[in-house]
C-alpha cells in the first residue's frame, strides 16, 4: 500500500458543526445538481404518463357501466362497438404503461449513479474510509453504498410517484363514486336522514380503520428490517473474508472455526428472520382480511338501492369498481406498508452513514493539536521533515511512546528500531497523517512526493501493469520502464506479463510481492520513502539488492526504514531507537 502526504485543505474560522441529516437531505441534492435538467425532464414525463393512465382508468370505469348494461340488454351492436373502443385504447394504455416503467428505471439508475459517485467521493475523500474502519464508526460501508443506495433511489421514486398517482386517482374516482352512487336515505326515529355520497364516506372510514390496524401491527418491522440488513451484510462480509484468505485458512486447518463463526452469524440472521416472520404473519392476516372484505363490502352497501331499482346492473359494477379504487387510494398506506418499512430502514442506514462520513471530514478539517489535543501535521516550505515534542498514544489515551526530535534531510537514511508494540508502525502512521492520537508536531515538506510501503503491500485486482503503477494510472509509465524495474528487482518472469489480469495477491508469493513493491518505488521515485518491514519476507541477498537499488537510483530520496534485522544497520546513516514510554528514548 502506498499513500501520499497532501496539504491539509484550508479551512475558515467558522465553528465546525455536524448538520442533522434528514430523509429530505438525502433526496434533495440530486434534484438541484448538475443533472437537474435531465432529472426533472424524466420526472415530468413520468408524471405526465401517470396522469394519462389515471385518465384511462376513469374512462375504463365509465366503459364498464356501458359494457355491462349492453350485456344486460343483449345489445349486440353496442357490445361490438365497446369492444372495438377497448381494443384501440388498450394498445395505447399498454404502450404508456411500458414506457412509464422504462423511463422510471432510467431515472432510478441515473439517481443511483449520482448518489454512488457522491458517496464514494465522500467515503474515500480525506481518508474517511480509513478512519471509519479504524474507529469502527459504521458497519458494512460496502453494503450501504451498493444495496442501500440502489434501494433508496428505487423505493423513493416508486413511493413518491405512486403517492402522486394515488392522490389524482382518489380525487377522480371520489367524484365518480359520489355522483353515481348517490345519497343514502335512512329512516330513524320517524325522520328521514339523507347521507350524501355515503359510499365515499364508507370507503374513507373503511380505509382509515384498516390503516390504523396495519400500523399498530406492523410498526416494529422498521427496526427489525434495519437489523436484518445489518446481519445479512455481516454474514456476506464474513464469507468474503474466507474467500480472500482461503490459503491462510487452509494452512491453519481453520475450516471448523470458520464454519462455526459463519454459523454463529447466520444464527443471528435466523433469529431476526423469525421476528420478521412473526410480524409479517400478523400483518398478512390483517391485510388479507382487509382485502377480502373490500371485495364484498361495496356490494353490500349498494345492494339496497340496486334492489330498489335506483340504478342498473352496469352502474352497480361501476360503483363497485369506483369504490374499490377509492378504497385502494385511501389505503395507500396499507398497500405500501412493507415498502415504507424497507425505505425507512434504508434511510436510517444512509443517514447514519452520512453522519459518520460528515463527522470524519469535520474532524479532519479541524486542527488536532489546537482543537482536540492531538498530533499536529504541518506542511511547511522546507526540504526537511521534522518532529517536535512528538508523543504517541493509543486511541483510548494511553501513552505509547515518546519520539526524540529529529530532522530528516533529503537523501538521508534512517533506521527505526524497537521492541514489538513500542510504536514503530504507529510513528509511520503519524507521518502519513493517519494517527492523530498523542500530541506534538510533525513538519512535512509541502508538495513532497511521499510513499509508505507496509510489510504486506496492496495489489489491486487487474493487470500486472496497473498493480505495478498503483496508485497512479497504468498508462502513467511506459511498458519498457515497467519491464526494466521488474528485471532490476529480479522479477524477470513477470516482465512480459504486464497486460495479464489476475488477483496478484494470490499469484505472487510474499517475497515476490515485496520485490514488486520495490519496483513500484523505483517507478514513482518519491522524495520521502517510509518502509515498514517492507523486506521482511526477503532473503538477505534479495534484501541487499533492494537497498542497493534504492541507494543507486534514489540518491536524493530520504528513506525511513522500520526493521528488526541487524544487517540493515550498515545500510543506514542514522538510527532512531524507540523504547517503552516509561523509558528514555534516544536518537
RODO-2510 file (C-alpha; in nm, 4 decimals, decimal comma):
residues 587
     n   res          X          Y          Z
     1     x     0,0000     0,0000     0,0000
     2     x     0,1195     0,3492    -0,0760
     3     x    -0,0043     0,6853     0,0409
     4     x     0,0832     1,0468    -0,0265
     5     x     0,1197     1,3337     0,2156
     6     x    -0,1056     1,6039     0,0745
     7     x    -0,1524     1,9564     0,2115
     8     x    -0,4357     1,9918     0,4588
     9     x    -0,7253     2,1834     0,2957
    10     x    -0,7655     2,5407     0,4017
    11     x    -1,0488     2,5985     0,6448
    12     x    -1,2339     2,9025     0,7628
    13     x    -1,2804     3,0199     1,1200
    14     x    -1,6440     2,9152     1,1479
    15     x    -1,7167     2,6554     1,4149
    16     x    -1,7448     2,3045     1,2769
    17     x    -2,0879     2,1566     1,3339
    18     x    -2,2323     1,8281     1,2188
    19     x    -2,5616     1,9024     1,0462
    20     x    -2,8596     1,6840     1,1227
    21     x    -2,9328     1,4656     0,8217
    22     x    -3,2945     1,4086     0,7238
    23     x    -3,4584     1,1989     0,4562
    24     x    -3,5120     1,5194     0,2558
    25     x    -3,1434     1,5971     0,2995
    26     x    -3,0666     1,2701     0,1198
    27     x    -3,3252     1,3284    -0,1546
    28     x    -3,2770     1,6962    -0,2425
    29     x    -2,9102     1,7149    -0,3628
    30     x    -2,9670     1,5192    -0,6848
    31     x    -3,2620     1,7324    -0,7917
    32     x    -3,0572     2,0527    -0,7667
    33     x    -2,7336     1,9012    -0,9010
    34     x    -2,5699     1,9432    -1,2399
    35     x    -2,8134     1,6770    -1,3698
    36     x    -3,1249     1,8644    -1,2641
    37     x    -3,2481     1,9343    -1,6180
    38     x    -3,2425     1,5724    -1,7266
    39     x    -3,3742     1,4518    -1,3898
    40     x    -3,6690     1,6890    -1,3889
    41     x    -3,7358     1,6208    -1,7582
    42     x    -3,7626     1,2479    -1,6956
    43     x    -3,9706     1,3045    -1,3828
    44     x    -4,2162     1,5330    -1,5643
    45     x    -4,2509     1,2802    -1,8475
    46     x    -4,3210     1,0007    -1,5982
    47     x    -4,5737     1,2122    -1,4071
    48     x    -4,7484     1,3043    -1,7345
    49     x    -4,7741     0,9363    -1,8248
    50     x    -4,9085     0,8561    -1,4784
    51     x    -5,1778     1,1229    -1,5079
    52     x    -5,2702     0,9991    -1,8555
    53     x    -5,3044     0,6454    -1,7224
    54     x    -5,5303     0,7749    -1,4442
    55     x    -5,7437     0,9352    -1,7163
    56     x    -5,7591     0,5994    -1,8924
    57     x    -5,8748     0,4339    -1,5693
    58     x    -6,1544     0,6905    -1,5373
    59     x    -6,2590     0,6142    -1,8957
    60     x    -6,2457     0,2384    -1,8282
    61     x    -6,4713     0,2871    -1,5247
    62     x    -6,7337     0,4537    -1,7418
    63     x    -6,6797     0,1905    -2,0111
    64     x    -6,7580    -0,0873    -1,7621
    65     x    -7,1010     0,0616    -1,6909
    66     x    -7,1874     0,0742    -2,0622
    67     x    -7,0405    -0,2717    -2,1273
    68     x    -7,2353    -0,4479    -1,8505
    69     x    -7,5525    -0,2633    -1,9481
    70     x    -7,5047    -0,3853    -2,3065
    71     x    -7,4704    -0,7405    -2,1755
    72     x    -7,7815    -0,6999    -1,9604
    73     x    -7,9914    -0,5653    -2,2510
    74     x    -7,8302    -0,8043    -2,5045
    75     x    -7,7412    -0,5089    -2,7314
    76     x    -7,5034    -0,6728    -2,9827
    77     x    -7,4172    -0,3571    -3,1796
    78     x    -7,3311    -0,1653    -2,8606
    79     x    -7,1336    -0,4644    -2,7343
    80     x    -6,9272    -0,4773    -3,0560
    81     x    -6,8696    -0,1011    -3,0576
    82     x    -6,7482    -0,1042    -2,6980
    83     x    -6,5091    -0,3924    -2,7666
    84     x    -6,3519    -0,2022    -3,0578
    85     x    -6,3094     0,1047    -2,8378
    86     x    -6,1467    -0,1034    -2,5673
    87     x    -5,9094    -0,2756    -2,8090
    88     x    -5,7848     0,0524    -2,9569
    89     x    -5,7331     0,2288    -2,6251
    90     x    -5,5853    -0,0806    -2,4615
    91     x    -5,2905    -0,0675    -2,7048
    92     x    -5,2261     0,2961    -2,6134
    93     x    -5,2624     0,2135    -2,2430
    94     x    -5,0109    -0,0717    -2,2680
    95     x    -4,7565     0,1456    -2,4559
    96     x    -4,7809     0,4203    -2,1923
    97     x    -4,7545     0,1700    -1,9071
    98     x    -4,4438     0,0079    -2,0591
    99     x    -4,2591     0,3343    -2,1275
   100     x    -4,3534     0,4757    -1,7889
   101     x    -4,1659     0,1855    -1,6265
   102     x    -3,8785     0,2190    -1,8761
   103     x    -3,8288     0,5902    -1,8052
   104     x    -3,8635     0,5353    -1,4317
   105     x    -3,5912     0,2686    -1,4403
   106     x    -3,3708     0,5105    -1,6342
   107     x    -3,4277     0,7833    -1,3747
   108     x    -3,3736     0,5380    -1,0876
   109     x    -3,0346     0,4311    -1,2214
   110     x    -2,9178     0,7837    -1,3007
   111     x    -3,0099     0,8877    -0,9474
   112     x    -2,8367     0,5824    -0,8021
   113     x    -2,5305     0,6509    -1,0206
   114     x    -2,5118     1,0113    -0,8993
   115     x    -2,5543     0,9053    -0,5356
   116     x    -2,2898     0,6347    -0,5739
   117     x    -2,0345     0,8795    -0,7154
   118     x    -2,1129     1,1250    -0,4357
   119     x    -2,0882     0,8700    -0,1547
   120     x    -1,7714     0,7159    -0,2990
   121     x    -1,6050     1,0579    -0,3133
   122     x    -1,7061     1,1301     0,0452
   123     x    -1,6099     0,7854     0,1743
   124     x    -1,2711     0,7775     0,0015
   125     x    -1,2017     1,1502     0,0392
   126     x    -0,9826     1,2739     0,3233
   127     x    -0,9199     0,9055     0,4106
   128     x    -1,2621     0,8845     0,5726
   129     x    -1,2809     0,5125     0,4873
   130     x    -0,9663     0,4502     0,6937
   131     x    -1,0892     0,6400     0,9986
   132     x    -1,4314     0,4719     0,9824
   133     x    -1,2653     0,1289     0,9883
   134     x    -1,0006     0,2275     1,2426
   135     x    -1,2522     0,3691     1,4901
   136     x    -1,5354     0,1275     1,3946
   137     x    -1,7760     0,4121     1,3313
   138     x    -2,0102     0,2317     1,0888
   139     x    -2,0655    -0,1277     0,9870
   140     x    -2,0503    -0,2530     0,6288
   141     x    -1,9941     0,0648     0,4241
   142     x    -1,9853    -0,1519     0,1112
   143     x    -2,3451    -0,2613     0,1636
   144     x    -2,4616     0,0938     0,2256
   145     x    -2,3015     0,2147    -0,0971
   146     x    -2,4272    -0,0765    -0,3071
   147     x    -2,7549    -0,2173    -0,1768
   148     x    -2,8809     0,0784     0,0275
   149     x    -2,8281     0,3426    -0,2412
   150     x    -2,9956     0,1238    -0,5032
   151     x    -3,2896     0,0563    -0,2716
   152     x    -3,3125     0,4227    -0,1728
   153     x    -3,3367     0,5511    -0,5318
   154     x    -3,5793     0,2792    -0,6417
   155     x    -3,8145     0,2944    -0,3433
   156     x    -3,8138     0,6732    -0,3164
   157     x    -3,9250     0,7121    -0,6774
   158     x    -4,1733     0,4254    -0,6589
   159     x    -4,3348     0,5538    -0,3402
   160     x    -4,3413     0,9221    -0,4368
   161     x    -4,4738     0,8646    -0,7894
   162     x    -4,7210     0,6092    -0,6591
   163     x    -4,8438     0,8530    -0,3959
   164     x    -4,8908     1,1293    -0,6555
   165     x    -5,0856     0,8996    -0,8877
   166     x    -5,2838     0,7827    -0,5888
   167     x    -5,3913     1,1387    -0,4996
   168     x    -5,5027     1,2124    -0,8577
   169     x    -5,6833     0,8788    -0,8768
   170     x    -5,8538     0,9446    -0,5451
   171     x    -5,9976     1,2811    -0,6484
   172     x    -6,1037     1,1474    -0,9889
   173     x    -6,2891     0,8449    -0,8541
   174     x    -6,4314     1,0189    -0,5482
   175     x    -6,6228     1,2408    -0,7921
   176     x    -6,7457     0,9364    -0,9847
   177     x    -6,8468     0,7451    -0,6711
   178     x    -7,0158     1,0482    -0,5162
   179     x    -7,2192     1,1121    -0,8329
   180     x    -7,3057     0,7581    -0,9411
   181     x    -7,3799     0,6009    -0,6022
   182     x    -7,5923     0,8955    -0,4935
   183     x    -7,7192     0,9637    -0,1398
   184     x    -7,8470     0,7111     0,1134
   185     x    -8,1772     0,7784     0,2892
   186     x    -8,2310     0,6289     0,6341
   187     x    -8,5424     0,6359     0,8476
   188     x    -8,4551     0,6896     1,2108
   189     x    -8,6978     0,7966     1,4823
   190     x    -8,9695     0,8746     1,2326
   191     x    -8,7446     1,1078     1,0354
   192     x    -8,5609     1,0651     0,7056
   193     x    -8,1862     1,1122     0,7242
   194     x    -8,0025     1,1715     0,3988
   195     x    -7,6310     1,0936     0,3739
   196     x    -7,4916     1,2449     0,0521
   197     x    -7,2046     1,0487    -0,1050
   198     x    -7,2389     0,7780     0,1572
   199     x    -7,0215     0,5336    -0,0408
   200     x    -6,7336     0,7814    -0,0325
   201     x    -6,7587     0,8181     0,3450
   202     x    -6,7805     0,4420     0,3838
   203     x    -6,4666     0,3916     0,1736
   204     x    -6,2835     0,6567     0,3760
   205     x    -6,3780     0,5095     0,7145
   206     x    -6,3008     0,1589     0,5940
   207     x    -5,9514     0,2616     0,4800
   208     x    -5,8732     0,4670     0,7915
   209     x    -5,9697     0,1783     1,0193
   210     x    -5,7621    -0,0651     0,8164
   211     x    -5,4610     0,1699     0,8040
   212     x    -5,4620     0,2159     1,1796
   213     x    -5,4818    -0,1595     1,2328
   214     x    -5,1947    -0,2260     0,9911
   215     x    -4,9771     0,0389     1,1560
   216     x    -5,0368    -0,0980     1,5052
   217     x    -4,9463    -0,4473     1,3928
   218     x    -4,6568    -0,3729     1,1596
   219     x    -4,4629    -0,0752     1,3014
   220     x    -4,1990    -0,2935     1,4812
   221     x    -4,0884    -0,4140     1,1371
   222     x    -3,8948    -0,0880     1,0774
   223     x    -3,6298    -0,1604     1,3400
   224     x    -3,6340    -0,5345     1,2707
   225     x    -3,5749    -0,4782     0,8974
   226     x    -3,2894    -0,2382     0,9781
   227     x    -3,1258    -0,5091     1,1879
   228     x    -3,1833    -0,7694     0,9164
   229     x    -2,9970    -0,5584     0,6626
   230     x    -2,7075    -0,5315     0,9074
   231     x    -2,6753    -0,9012     0,9938
   232     x    -2,7075    -1,0032     0,6276
   233     x    -2,4189    -0,7685     0,5436
   234     x    -2,2104    -0,9096     0,8322
   235     x    -2,2682    -1,2622     0,7045
   236     x    -2,1720    -1,1722     0,3482
   237     x    -1,8591    -0,9907     0,4689
   238     x    -1,7519    -1,2953     0,6714
   239     x    -1,7804    -1,5202     0,3666
   240     x    -1,5793    -1,2729     0,1602
   241     x    -1,3062    -1,2821     0,4264
   242     x    -1,2902    -1,6592     0,3933
   243     x    -1,2573    -1,6321     0,0171
   244     x    -0,9885    -1,3635     0,0376
   245     x    -0,7845    -1,5616     0,2933
   246     x    -0,8507    -1,9113     0,1627
   247     x    -0,4869    -2,0231     0,1603
   248     x    -0,4078    -1,8998     0,5107
   249     x    -0,7206    -2,0678     0,6497
   250     x    -0,6317    -2,3910     0,4704
   251     x    -0,2764    -2,3847     0,6114
   252     x    -0,4100    -2,3343     0,9636
   253     x    -0,6737    -2,6040     0,9053
   254     x    -0,9198    -2,3466     1,0319
   255     x    -1,2261    -2,4736     0,8465
   256     x    -1,4098    -2,5792     1,1613
   257     x    -1,3534    -2,2440     1,3248
   258     x    -1,4614    -2,0532     1,0146
   259     x    -1,7686    -2,2749     0,9840
   260     x    -1,8549    -2,2119     1,3487
   261     x    -1,8113    -1,8373     1,3034
   262     x    -2,0305    -1,8375     0,9922
   263     x    -2,2932    -2,0478     1,1670
   264     x    -2,2969    -1,8092     1,4641
   265     x    -2,3519    -1,5091     1,2388
   266     x    -2,6177    -1,6945     1,0431
   267     x    -2,7919    -1,7770     1,3718
   268     x    -2,8398    -1,4020     1,4186
   269     x    -2,9965    -1,3893     1,0729
   270     x    -3,2247    -1,6788     1,1681
   271     x    -3,3322    -1,5185     1,4953
   272     x    -3,4011    -1,1846     1,3320
   273     x    -3,5811    -1,3526     1,0427
   274     x    -3,8051    -1,5290     1,2948
   275     x    -3,9135    -1,1879     1,4206
   276     x    -3,9784    -1,0735     1,0639
   277     x    -4,1880    -1,3854     1,0031
   278     x    -4,3817    -1,3283     1,3239
   279     x    -4,4776    -0,9696     1,2481
   280     x    -4,5258    -1,0333     0,8759
   281     x    -4,7695    -1,3140     0,9578
   282     x    -4,9748    -1,0767     1,1713
   283     x    -4,9534    -0,8107     0,9028
   284     x    -5,0653    -1,0523     0,6312
   285     x    -5,3614    -1,1696     0,8379
   286     x    -5,4804    -0,8115     0,8746
   287     x    -5,4087    -0,7006     0,5159
   288     x    -5,5606    -1,0122     0,3551
   289     x    -5,8717    -0,9883     0,5686
   290     x    -5,8961    -0,6224     0,4753
   291     x    -5,8548    -0,7022     0,1039
   292     x    -6,1090    -0,9828     0,1003
   293     x    -6,3685    -0,7786     0,2848
   294     x    -6,3192    -0,4947     0,0327
   295     x    -6,4495    -0,7219    -0,2465
   296     x    -6,7953    -0,7682    -0,0957
   297     x    -6,8297    -0,4569     0,1206
   298     x    -6,9285    -0,2127    -0,1619
   299     x    -7,1879    -0,4566    -0,2999
   300     x    -7,3456    -0,4897     0,0441
   301     x    -7,3652    -0,1116     0,0782
   302     x    -7,5032    -0,0548    -0,2729
   303     x    -7,7415    -0,3524    -0,2767
   304     x    -8,0425    -0,1769    -0,1094
   305     x    -8,0527     0,0967    -0,3732
   306     x    -7,9897    -0,1524    -0,6563
   307     x    -8,2788    -0,3777    -0,5485
   308     x    -8,4924    -0,0671    -0,5099
   309     x    -8,4347    -0,0017    -0,8807
   310     x    -8,2243     0,3140    -0,8344
   311     x    -7,9724     0,2030    -1,0985
   312     x    -7,8980    -0,0746    -1,3467
   313     x    -7,6578    -0,3678    -1,3087
   314     x    -7,3893    -0,1918    -1,5148
   315     x    -7,3992     0,1035    -1,2738
   316     x    -7,3691    -0,1398    -0,9798
   317     x    -7,0480    -0,2773    -1,1350
   318     x    -6,9289     0,0784    -1,1938
   319     x    -6,9971     0,1608    -0,8289
   320     x    -6,8061    -0,1478    -0,7127
   321     x    -6,5093    -0,0580    -0,9336
   322     x    -6,5107     0,3047    -0,8212
   323     x    -6,5473     0,2062    -0,4543
   324     x    -6,2540    -0,0346    -0,4745
   325     x    -6,0430     0,2316    -0,6481
   326     x    -6,1309     0,4940    -0,3865
   327     x    -6,0767     0,2428    -0,1074
   328     x    -5,7371     0,1465    -0,2538
   329     x    -5,6449     0,5134    -0,2780
   330     x    -5,7394     0,5726     0,0826
   331     x    -5,5498     0,2517     0,1663
   332     x    -5,2220     0,3622     0,0070
   333     x    -5,0514     0,3379     0,3440
   334     x    -5,1682    -0,0229     0,3877
   335     x    -5,0792    -0,1324     0,0368
   336     x    -4,7292     0,0153     0,0600
   337     x    -4,6529    -0,0565     0,4233
   338     x    -4,3843    -0,3174     0,3509
   339     x    -4,2144    -0,0842     0,1021
   340     x    -4,2350     0,2024     0,3526
   341     x    -4,0748    -0,0176     0,6178
   342     x    -3,7858    -0,1078     0,3862
   343     x    -3,7495     0,2553     0,2750
   344     x    -3,7412     0,3843     0,6312
   345     x    -3,4794     0,1282     0,7348
   346     x    -3,2668     0,2172     0,4298
   347     x    -3,2945     0,5896     0,5016
   348     x    -3,1867     0,5318     0,8618
   349     x    -2,8764     0,3410     0,7493
   350     x    -2,7843     0,6077     0,4928
   351     x    -2,8446     0,8891     0,7418
   352     x    -2,6156     0,7171     0,9913
   353     x    -2,3506     0,6575     0,7247
   354     x    -2,3717     1,0183     0,6015
   355     x    -2,3426     1,1486     0,9560
   356     x    -2,0347     0,9330     1,0189
   357     x    -1,8659     1,0471     0,6965
   358     x    -1,9526     1,4093     0,7684
   359     x    -1,8174     1,3916     1,1237
   360     x    -1,4991     1,2270     0,9938
   361     x    -1,4454     1,5071     0,7420
   362     x    -1,5139     1,7668     1,0096
   363     x    -1,2535     1,6170     1,2405
   364     x    -1,0050     1,6039     0,9526
   365     x    -1,0633     1,9707     0,8709
   366     x    -1,0116     2,0695     1,2346
   367     x    -0,6585     2,1193     1,3647
   368     x    -0,5969     1,8264     1,6005
   369     x    -0,3378     1,9984     1,8171
   370     x    -0,5263     2,3204     1,8749
   371     x    -0,8829     2,1937     1,8902
   372     x    -0,8735     1,8342     2,0027
   373     x    -0,5332     1,7846     2,1610
   374     x    -0,3694     1,5563     1,9052
   375     x    -0,0682     1,5281     1,6750
   376     x    -0,0459     1,8322     1,4514
   377     x     0,0801     1,7603     1,0997
   378     x     0,2077     2,0839     0,9420
   379     x     0,3022     2,1335     0,5781
   380     x     0,5907     2,3784     0,5558
   381     x     0,8020     2,5327     0,2821
   382     x     1,1199     2,3459     0,3749
   383     x     1,3102     2,0478     0,2317
   384     x     1,3259     1,8536     0,5580
   385     x     1,0823     1,6504     0,7689
   386     x     1,0984     1,7246     1,1437
   387     x     0,9378     1,6040     1,4651
   388     x     0,8859     1,8335     1,7635
   389     x     0,7913     1,7097     2,1112
   390     x     0,6156     1,4145     1,9487
   391     x     0,4394     1,1696     2,1776
   392     x     0,2323     0,8765     2,0519
   393     x    -0,0706     0,7394     2,2318
   394     x    -0,3371     0,4736     2,1849
   395     x    -0,6932     0,5757     2,0843
   396     x    -0,8027     0,5437     2,4486
   397     x    -0,5366     0,7965     2,5515
   398     x    -0,2843     0,5510     2,6966
   399     x     0,0701     0,6812     2,6276
   400     x     0,2609     0,4656     2,3790
   401     x     0,5983     0,6229     2,3002
   402     x     0,7920     0,9492     2,3161
   403     x     0,9819     1,0308     1,9976
   404     x     1,3039     1,2274     2,0061
   405     x     1,3154     1,5440     1,7946
   406     x     1,4673     1,4505     1,4603
   407     x     1,5322     1,6175     1,1256
   408     x     1,5179     1,4009     0,8122
   409     x     1,7248     1,5571     0,5344
   410     x     1,6848     1,4764     0,1624
   411     x     1,8840     1,1638     0,0821
   412     x     1,9188     1,0670     0,4495
   413     x     1,8857     0,7034     0,5597
   414     x     1,7121     0,6441     0,8939
   415     x     1,6603     0,3072     1,0654
   416     x     1,3851     0,2827     1,3282
   417     x     1,4315     0,0097     1,5873
   418     x     1,2500    -0,1024     1,8974
   419     x     1,0651    -0,3940     2,0573
   420     x     0,7323    -0,5084     1,9171
   421     x     0,4445    -0,2887     2,0320
   422     x     0,6636     0,0103     2,1072
   423     x     0,5047     0,2253     1,8351
   424     x     0,7316     0,1940     1,5293
   425     x     0,4496     0,1388     1,2786
   426     x     0,2368     0,3899     1,4654
   427     x     0,5074     0,6511     1,4073
   428     x     0,4788     0,5941     1,0313
   429     x     0,1013     0,6308     1,0551
   430     x     0,1561     0,9637     1,2272
   431     x     0,3883     1,0741     0,9440
   432     x     0,1126     0,9778     0,6979
   433     x    -0,1494     1,1775     0,8895
   434     x    -0,3396     0,8590     0,9792
   435     x    -0,2731     0,8689     1,3546
   436     x    -0,3912     1,1773     1,5467
   437     x    -0,3660     1,0194     1,8922
   438     x    -0,0987     1,1806     2,1051
   439     x     0,0483     1,5303     2,0891
   440     x     0,3342     1,7270     1,9433
   441     x     0,4030     1,8289     1,5851
   442     x     0,5364     1,6948     1,2567
   443     x     0,6593     1,9415     0,9944
   444     x     0,6459     1,7876     0,6463
   445     x     0,7616     1,9493     0,3203
   446     x     0,4699     2,0896     0,1251
   447     x     0,4225     1,9187    -0,2108
   448     x     0,6710     1,6415    -0,1370
   449     x     0,6137     1,3095    -0,3105
   450     x     0,5842     1,0654    -0,0223
   451     x     0,5393     0,6894    -0,0306
   452     x     0,4577     0,4493     0,2523
   453     x     0,5244     0,0783     0,1986
   454     x     0,3968    -0,1667     0,4641
   455     x     0,5048    -0,5255     0,5183
   456     x     0,2224    -0,6564     0,3013
   457     x     0,1592    -0,4242     0,0103
   458     x    -0,1700    -0,3649    -0,1634
   459     x    -0,2105    -0,5080    -0,5134
   460     x    -0,5350    -0,4185    -0,6911
   461     x    -0,7075    -0,6852    -0,8992
   462     x    -0,6421    -0,6169    -1,2671
   463     x    -0,3426    -0,6097    -1,4979
   464     x     0,0064    -0,6513    -1,3601
   465     x     0,0985    -0,3107    -1,5005
   466     x    -0,1894    -0,1491    -1,3084
   467     x    -0,0717    -0,3222    -0,9883
   468     x     0,2844    -0,2048    -1,0514
   469     x     0,1828     0,1555    -1,1270
   470     x    -0,0597     0,1867    -0,8323
   471     x    -0,1670     0,4398    -0,7085
   472     x    -0,1007     0,6061    -1,0442
   473     x    -0,2912     0,5015    -1,3548
   474     x    -0,1486     0,2140    -1,5573
   475     x    -0,0652     0,4420    -1,8505
   476     x     0,1436     0,6743    -1,6292
   477     x     0,4520     0,4660    -1,7114
   478     x     0,5719     0,3060    -2,0335
   479     x     0,5856    -0,0699    -2,0756
   480     x     0,9602    -0,0519    -2,1203
   481     x     1,0062     0,1295    -1,7896
   482     x     0,7870    -0,1267    -1,6124
   483     x     0,9782    -0,4193    -1,7607
   484     x     1,3107    -0,2636    -1,6655
   485     x     1,2249    -0,2184    -1,2965
   486     x     1,0788    -0,5701    -1,2770
   487     x     1,4016    -0,7148    -1,4114
   488     x     1,6064    -0,4968    -1,1751
   489     x     1,4081    -0,6373    -0,8818
   490     x     1,4663    -0,9927    -1,0051
   491     x     1,1111    -1,0483    -1,1309
   492     x     1,2180    -1,1328    -1,4840
   493     x     0,9475    -1,3965    -1,5170
   494     x     0,6771    -1,1307    -1,4942
   495     x     0,8326    -0,8740    -1,7297
   496     x     0,6287    -0,9988    -2,0270
   497     x     0,3022    -1,0357    -1,8315
   498     x     0,2171    -0,6676    -1,7883
   499     x    -0,1134    -0,6992    -1,9753
   500     x    -0,2218    -1,0102    -1,7852
   501     x    -0,5117    -0,9640    -1,5409
   502     x    -0,5196    -1,1581    -1,2147
   503     x    -0,5682    -1,1420    -0,8405
   504     x    -0,1975    -1,0751    -0,7904
   505     x    -0,2016    -1,1064    -0,4118
   506     x    -0,2856    -1,4737    -0,4659
   507     x    -0,0480    -1,5236    -0,7604
   508     x     0,2685    -1,3716    -0,6101
   509     x     0,4498    -1,5100    -0,3078
   510     x     0,5108    -1,2721    -0,0129
   511     x     0,8702    -1,2238    -0,1257
   512     x     0,7626    -1,1502    -0,4842
   513     x     0,5071    -0,9023    -0,3571
   514     x     0,7780    -0,7165    -0,1622
   515     x     1,0053    -0,7096    -0,4677
   516     x     0,7109    -0,5753    -0,6719
   517     x     0,6738    -0,3010    -0,4093
   518     x     1,0402    -0,2152    -0,4655
   519     x     0,9806    -0,1962    -0,8418
   520     x     0,6855     0,0336    -0,7732
   521     x     0,9108     0,2597    -0,5650
   522     x     1,1650     0,2803    -0,8471
   523     x     0,8917     0,3893    -1,0885
   524     x     0,7452     0,6602    -0,8637
   525     x     1,0765     0,7991    -0,7321
   526     x     0,9373     0,9550    -0,4109
   527     x     1,1089     1,2328    -0,2189
   528     x     1,0415     1,0602     0,1146
   529     x     1,0134     0,6828     0,1457
   530     x     0,8836     0,5038     0,4557
   531     x     0,9396     0,1275     0,4711
   532     x     0,7625    -0,0715     0,7430
   533     x     0,9223    -0,4181     0,7499
   534     x     0,8984    -0,3912     0,3704
   535     x     1,1757    -0,6515     0,3115
   536     x     1,0949    -0,8951     0,5942
   537     x     0,9915    -1,1734     0,3516
   538     x     1,3157    -1,1494     0,1511
   539     x     1,6336    -1,3435     0,1982
   540     x     1,9456    -1,1404     0,2769
   541     x     2,0651    -1,1465    -0,0855
   542     x     1,7425    -1,0065    -0,2284
   543     x     1,7099    -0,7622     0,0622
   544     x     2,0584    -0,6289    -0,0086
   545     x     1,9685    -0,5981    -0,3764
   546     x     1,6589    -0,3925    -0,2903
   547     x     1,8549    -0,1466    -0,0742
   548     x     2,1330    -0,1289    -0,3340
   549     x     1,8763    -0,0316    -0,5998
   550     x     1,7266     0,2313    -0,3700
   551     x     2,0679     0,3752    -0,2897
   552     x     2,1785     0,3882    -0,6547
   553     x     1,8588     0,5132    -0,8162
   554     x     1,7053     0,7261    -0,5403
   555     x     2,0066     0,9151    -0,4112
   556     x     1,8027     1,2237    -0,3179
   557     x     1,5211     1,0246    -0,1559
   558     x     1,5069     1,0259     0,2248
   559     x     1,4445     0,6694     0,3447
   560     x     1,2897     0,5865     0,6803
   561     x     1,3066     0,2088     0,7497
   562     x     1,1323     0,0203     1,0295
   563     x     1,3092    -0,3146     1,0691
   564     x     1,4434    -0,5686     1,3198
   565     x     1,7332    -0,7178     1,1226
   566     x     2,0772    -0,6089     1,2381
   567     x     2,2044    -0,6497     0,8798
   568     x     2,0189    -0,3307     0,7816
   569     x     2,2120    -0,1207     1,0324
   570     x     2,5075    -0,0842     0,7954
   571     x     2,2771     0,0437     0,5193
   572     x     2,1519     0,3438     0,7203
   573     x     2,3305     0,6525     0,8468
   574     x     2,1004     0,7371     1,1390
   575     x     1,9203     0,5252     1,3978
   576     x     1,6079     0,6084     1,5943
   577     x     1,5570     0,3731     1,8886
   578     x     1,2015     0,3707     2,0213
   579     x     1,1589     0,2349     2,3716
   580     x     0,8706     0,1955     2,6107
   581     x     0,7022     0,5145     2,7162
   582     x     0,8389     0,4877     3,0678
   583     x     1,1944     0,4556     2,9385
   584     x     1,4251     0,7115     2,7824
   585     x     1,4091     0,7485     2,4045
   586     x     1,7416     0,8189     2,2379
   587     x     1,8359     0,9073     1,8833
***
